[in-house]
């Protein structure tokens, strides 16, 4: 996000301990390796997902709280906007995205509604999409706005967020020094599931070699889970309601782990 980079440089640009880079999580190695100059990394903290400034800016199109263009791109300098993707996506692809990335139980019905509407009237704003979903949703009281999962699904698809996270986890493990720690803050179940499974997989012997008298180095565990899942305290939630869904998982790279 160029705006986030500009803000960080304004606040921390004079701090010699910081190197502020513009790139996605999947580009971690590209930006970190030159800075490390062959040294191992002591720790990695990944704070996944959309930021409060992005959510609060109507122009970015991440939220239906304010009307704005249906953009949703983390990097506004590249890629399709959500409106552009919606204009061309097939009903089958839209159904898949809503189900996979939004865990939307009415994915098939809502995809049909969106395609029918967009074929007659292009969907270009956040309010237009949110009101369309609300109009075609059950009128009973709901904990979440009926468009919440749809917006989540589109945002994840537009930014390839889950694929980016998976790549960043792999690269983090390669870059970490033995004893270095990987800390990941996620904000919804899809992200947390990827992190949990990655740590679990890297914390055990490769199942292919399980039971053999000698386990090769590349099949040995590479991570050790540190502590339990950490959730925000009541005090933190009161001070920052958006932290309510945050989940922190920590793992440490084992001595002798292969890179």
N, C-alpha and C positions, 0 to 999 in steps of 0.2 A: 504494500500500500504506500504510494508516494507521499500521501499526507502524513502517515505514521512516521515515515523516515524523516520528513522535514521537521516534525514535532520533536522526534528523538534527537536530531542534530542540534535543534535549538536549545534543548535542555542539557544534553550531555556531550555536545560536540567538542568542548574544550577539555573533557576528561580523558587523560591518556590511557586509562584502563579499558576504554570502550572503543570498539570499531563498529560503526553502524553501517550495515550493508542492506541493499535493496534486493530482496529475493524471497521465494517461497520456502517452506520447510523442506521441500524435496530438493532444494539446492544447497542444503546445509554444507555438504563437503566442498562444493565449489567455492563457497565464501570463507569457510573456516580453515581449510588446509593451507592456503597461502599465508594466512595470519599465524598459524601454528609453526610453520617452517620446520616441520619434522618432529615437533614436540607432541606428546600425547595430550589429550584433553582431560582436565581434572573433573569436569562435570558438565552436564547438559540439562537445561530447563526448557521444556517446550510448553508454552501456554497456548493451547489450541483454540481455534474458533474465531468468531467475530468479536470485535472490541466495542466498548461502549460508544466511543466517538463515531464508529461506523453505524451502529444501531440508531444513534440519535440524529444522524444527518439524513434528512429526507431525500437529498440528492443522490445518496448512495443506493437507495432502494432495497435495503435489507429488511426493513420493518414496515408493517402496515399501520403503525401508530400515527404516522404522518404521511400525507400523500406525496408521492414523488415518482420519478421515472423508475421503471422496473429494470434496474441495472444488476445489482448484487455481486459485481466483480470485486474481489479483494484488490486486484491490480487494475485500475481503470484505464491503464495504457495498453492492455492487450486482452484478447479473447472476446467471445460473444457475450452480450448482455443477456439477462434472463428473458427479456422481451424478444430478442432476436432468436434465442433458442426455442422459446415457446411457439414462435411463428412457424417453425419448420418441423418440429418434433412430431413423429407419428403418434397415434393414439396408443399403440402398443408400447413404444418407448417411454411415453409419458406415464403410463400405468406402472411400468417397471420402476421408474425413478421415484414416483410417489410411494410405492410399496417398499422399495429397498432403502431409500435414504430418508423417507419421512415416516416409515412404519405406519402409513395411513391405511386404516382398515377399509376405507371406501375409495381406494385408489382407482379401481376400474370405473366407478360411476363418476368420480370427479374428473378423471381424464377425459371422459366422453363429454362432460359439460364444458370443459375448457376448450376442447377441439371444436365443438359446435359453435361456441361463442367466437373464437378467434377466426373461424372461417367467414364470419359475417362482420366482425368488428375487431380489429387488432387490439390485443391486450398490451397496453404500454405503460400503465401506472400501477403502483402498489395498491391504491384504493380500489381501482377497477377490478383487480384480481381478487382482493380480499372480499369485496362485496359480492362478487360472483359466487365465490365459494360459500359465503354465509347464506346467500339466497337459496342455494341448493343443498343446504345441510339441515338436519333435524332441528326443530325449534325448541327442543327441551334444553334446560340449563346445562351448561358444560363448563368444566374447570378451565379448559383452554379455548381460545377463539378457534372456530372451525378451520381457519386458514393457517394456523400455526404450523402444522406438519407439512402443508404444501410449501410454505415459504422455506422451511428448513430443507426440504428435499431439493428444491430448485437451487438454493444457495450451495448446498453440498455438491450438486452436479455441476454447476457453473464453474466452481473453483476446484473441482477434483480433490476435495478436502480429505477424503478417507485414503485415497491413493497417496496423496502427499504425506499424510501422517505415517502410513506404513513405510514409505521410503525413508522418511526422517528417522524413524526408529532404527532401521537397519544401519543407516549411516552413522547414527549416534554411537551404536555399539562398536562399529569399526574404529571410530575416532577416539573413544574413551581409553584412558590409561587403566591398567589393572587397579582396582580400588576406587576408580572414578564412578560417580553416581549419575544415573539417568532419572530425572524427575519430570513427570508429565501431568499437567493439569488439563483435564477434559471437562466438557460441559453437557454432553448428552450420552445416552447409552451406546450409540454406535461407535463413537470415539473411544469411550472407556472400554468397550468390549475388545477393540483392536489392541489397546495398550495391555489389558489384562492377559489376553492370549499370547501376545508377543513375549511378555515377561515369563509367563508359564512355560512356553515352548523353550525359551533360552535358559531356563532354570533346571532343565532335566536332560538326561542322556537322550540322544537321538534314538527314537523307538526302533529304528532299523538295527541298531547295535545292542539293544537291551538284552541282557542275559548272557552276552558273550564274555569269556574270561578276560579279554583285553579290549578296552575301548580306545579307539584312536583319538588323538588330541582334538581333531575337528568335530568329533561327536560328543565331546564332554560338555557339561553345562558351562555356559559363559556368563550367566547372571545369577545373582542371589536376590530374592525379594527382600526388601527392607521394610519391616513394620507392616501395618495394616493400611487399608484404604483410609485416607484422611478426608474428612468432610469439614466444611466451614462451621465455626462455632456459632451459637445463637447471637453472640455479640457482633460477629462479623456479618452475619446475615442482616442484622438490624441496621448496621452501618452501610452495607452494600447489598441490597436485595438481590442483585443479579448474581451474587456469589452462591446463591442457594443451591444451584445445580452443579457446582464445581466438585470435582473429584481429583485427588492427588494420589498418584502411585509412584513409588520409588524403588529402584533396583540398583545393585552395585555390580560392576564388572569384576569377575573373579580373577585371582592371580593365576597366571598360566593360560588364561583364555586366549584362543586364537583370534586373529583379526581377519 
